[in-house]
């Protein structure tokens, strides 16, 4: 189960010295949502269920050759971004800076242990609008709009 809220970013915090990863992910199934992800030197398949703030998620690691087959099936439905990991109280803000067609888009995601924690979360001042329920900002939709 994934419990997550997502926000636009109105003002970038300092990213000097912040741990980060390059991410490439391709979508090869829409229903159910399935993606392949290259994160640093590892590869994963992720299946996601329906929903916005709360949804089912399963993820498992795969080898590079299987990932290459999945990326080939993804065709142009691929997004690339740099993810920065920023501590914020008891949470980690995952700040995604998109590349390519979506260059300029910056989104902050925060994962929670419970729905109550998610609903009670007070975002930092540099966060913008809450886009958790805006399907146009889901990574799958961004990938589908690459063409």
URUR-V19258 format. One record per backbone hydrogen bond with DSSP energy under -0.5 kcal/mol. NH is the residue of the N-H (numbers start at 1). CO is the residue of the C=O. If there is no record, write none. Layout:
NH;CO  NH;CO
//
This chain:
2;55  4;2  4;53  5;110  7;108  8;129  9;106  10;8  10;126  11;126  18;15  21;83  23;81  24;38  25;79  26;36  27;77  28;26  28;34  29;34  33;48  34;29  35;46  36;26  37;44  38;24  39;37  39;42  40;22  40;38  42;39  43;62  44;37  45;60  46;35  47;58  48;33  49;56  55;2  58;47  60;45  62;43  67;63  68;64  69;65  70;66  71;67  72;68  73;69  74;70  75;71  75;72  77;74  78;76  79;25  81;23  82;97  83;21  84;82  84;95  85;19  86;84  86;93  87;85  88;91  91;88  93;86  94;92  94;109  95;84  95;93  96;94  96;107  97;82  97;95  98;96  98;105  99;80  102;99  103;100  104;98  105;102  107;96  108;7  109;94  110;5  111;92  112;3  118;114  119;115  120;116  121;117  121;118  123;121  127;124  128;8  131;6  131;129  132;6  134;131  135;133  137;134  138;135  142;138  143;139  144;140  145;141  146;143  147;144
//
